[in-house]
């Protein structure tokens, strides 16, 4: 059994990114409103980081 499989069975998956209630403003324009994001280890973290780095808001 892999470490990830063992973690899933016990419900102890490691959180790699946790964002709660994020807001972003550009001047008077509220572009991100109350954003929540949880990314667990092994669940597309590289894809999220690549997307943000290549196409920032």
Helices and strands as residue ranges (DSSP letters): H 3-10, E 15-26, E 29-40, H 45-54
